[in-house]
Every structure is written in C-alpha cells, then in structure tokens.
Amino acid sequence: MADKNVRHYVLTALMIALVTVITLSLRIPVGSGYFNVSEAAIYLIAFLFGPLTGFLAAGVGTALADLSGSWANFAPLTFAAHGLQGLLAGYFALPGTTAARLRGVVAGTIAMVGIYFLGEYFGAGLGWGGPAQAVVEWVPNLLQNVGGAIVAIPLAEILRRAYPPLARYTGR
C-alpha cells in the first residue's frame, strides 16, 4: 500500500513539473497575460490520471510557471482557474470514453475561461487587468482550451491502448 502511495506522489510531482515546463515552453503575450499550450498537458493528465492529479498538476504547475516568470501576481488566479479545470476535466472524463472526455473539456473550459474572466474583470486592484482585459483575453483562453482538447483527446486514447497499465491510476 505504501509503495502505491509513493508512486502516486512521485507521478503527481512529475505531472506538476511537466505542466510547468510546457506552460513555460511557448508563451505568446496577450494583454497582461500570455497564450500557451498548457491545456494539452492539463487535459491529458486529467484524462489519464483522474481529477486529483489533474487538479494538482494543472493548478500548481501553471501557478509555478507564473511565479517563475513576470506574472507572479496572476499565480493565485491561475491556480484557481487551471486547478478547477483539471479537477472537472478529470472528474467528467472518468468513464474513459471520448464523449466523457468531451464533457470534461467543456466543464474544464467553462471553469478556466470563467474564472479568468471574472478574476480579471473584478480584480483590477490585484493587478489582474480589469474589465477591458477580461474582454480581450476570453477568446485566446477559449482557443487555448480548444487546441488542448484537439491534442489531448486522441492522445489519451492512443496512450491507453498502447499502455493498458495506465488504467490502474484512475480505476478504468
């Protein structure tokens, strides 16, 4: 039992690191934030390893990316937006079907885009932009999610078929 827990903790730490590196690997400035490819990793991790690992990898990984760049003030908002995104994507994808993964993406997208929009809209005093910034950034945030889904949904299926032991992490 303890060995299984250690493996799970190590796997989760590796997924946090993976999300951090992928988030930092390609950043295109948009308003006071940036467009990146983290959603592909977030959705893939949530689909393969479930809601808890999805939450931790997405929330902590993207917040660490913000902290290591010029966006440290966004780290709390990023943690909330991406953490909930990973949690919901992993939860709704639990049946392991393509339809379930699509539901996970829809729920994760609504959470991520909605939290960023509300945070930026009302968080001008925290350095999160303000109403104009919220209006400018919701489309790139939506596109980030669509791109991530296009990569993660088929890749999750390919990896599951190629490596069946992945099922032991989510019970599928």
Stockholm file with secondary structure:
# STOCKHOLM 1.0

chainA/1-172         MADKNVRHYVLTALMIALVTVITLSLRIPVGSGYFNVSEAAIYLIAFLFGPLTGFLAAGVGTALADLSGSWANFAPLTFAAHGLQGLLAGYFALPGTTAARLRGVVAGTIAMVGIYFLGEYFGAGLGWGGPAQAVVEWVPNLLQNVGGAIVAIPLAEILRRAYPPLARYTGR
#=GR chainA/1-172 SS CHHHHHHHHHHHHHHHHHHHHHHHHSCEEETTEEECSHHHHHHHHHHHHHHHHHHHHHHHHHHHHHHHTTCGGGHHHHHHHHHHHHHHHHHHTTTCSHHHHHHHHHHHHHHHHHHHHHHHHHCGGGTSCCHHHHHHHHHHHHHHHHHHHHHHHHHHHHHHHHCGGGGGGTTC
#=GC SS_cons         CHHHHHHHHHHHHHHHHHHHHHHHHSCEEETTEEECSHHHHHHHHHHHHHHHHHHHHHHHHHHHHHHHTTCGGGHHHHHHHHHHHHHHHHHHTTTCSHHHHHHHHHHHHHHHHHHHHHHHHHCGGGTSCCHHHHHHHHHHHHHHHHHHHHHHHHHHHHHHHHCGGGGGGTTC
//
